[in-house]
Amino acid sequence: MAKVKITQVRSIIGRPKRQKDTMKSLGFRKMNQTVEHEATPQILGMIAKIKHLVKVEE
């Protein structure tokens, strides 16, 4: 399965709780942090919901 690298590029301050929870479930704790996940449909769905806060690399 393919991997995706996700980097947080915008702050979650002032964002709805749902978006904050999604960022937390992906493993983000601070700005400019990069996490790596398998490209499953569940992960890609979470990325789609917060695409304005992150940068994604294949």
C-alpha positions as CSV (number, residue, x, y, z in Angstrom):
1,M,0.0,0.0,0.0
2,A,1.2,3.5,-0.8
3,K,2.3,5.9,1.9
4,V,1.4,9.5,2.2
5,K,3.4,12.2,4.1
6,I,1.2,14.9,5.6
7,T,2.6,18.2,7.0
8,Q,0.6,20.6,9.1
9,V,1.1,24.1,7.5
10,R,-1.7,26.1,9.2
11,S,-2.8,26.4,12.9
12,I,-5.8,24.8,14.3
13,I,-6.5,27.7,16.7
14,G,-10.0,28.9,16.1
15,R,-11.0,25.8,14.1
16,P,-14.1,23.8,14.8
17,K,-13.7,20.9,17.3
18,R,-14.3,18.4,14.5
19,Q,-11.3,19.6,12.6
20,K,-9.2,19.7,15.7
21,D,-10.2,16.1,16.5
22,T,-9.3,15.0,13.0
23,M,-5.8,16.6,13.2
24,K,-5.3,14.9,16.6
25,S,-6.4,11.5,15.2
26,L,-3.9,11.8,12.4
27,G,-1.1,12.4,15.0
28,F,-0.5,16.1,14.8
29,R,0.6,17.9,17.9
30,K,2.4,21.0,16.6
31,M,3.0,23.2,13.6
32,N,5.2,22.0,10.7
33,Q,5.1,18.4,12.1
34,T,5.1,15.7,9.5
35,V,3.4,12.3,9.9
36,E,3.3,9.3,7.6
37,H,0.3,7.0,7.1
38,E,-0.8,4.3,4.7
39,A,-3.1,5.7,1.9
40,T,-6.3,3.9,3.1
41,P,-9.7,5.2,2.2
42,Q,-10.2,6.2,5.9
43,I,-7.0,8.3,6.0
44,L,-7.7,9.9,2.6
45,G,-11.1,10.9,3.8
46,M,-9.7,12.5,6.9
47,I,-7.1,14.4,4.8
48,A,-10.0,15.6,2.5
49,K,-11.7,17.2,5.5
50,I,-8.6,19.2,6.6
51,K,-6.9,19.8,3.3
52,H,-6.8,23.5,3.9
53,L,-4.6,22.9,7.0
54,V,-2.1,20.4,5.6
55,K,0.2,19.7,2.7
56,V,0.2,16.2,1.3
57,E,3.0,14.4,-0.5
58,E,2.6,11.0,-2.1
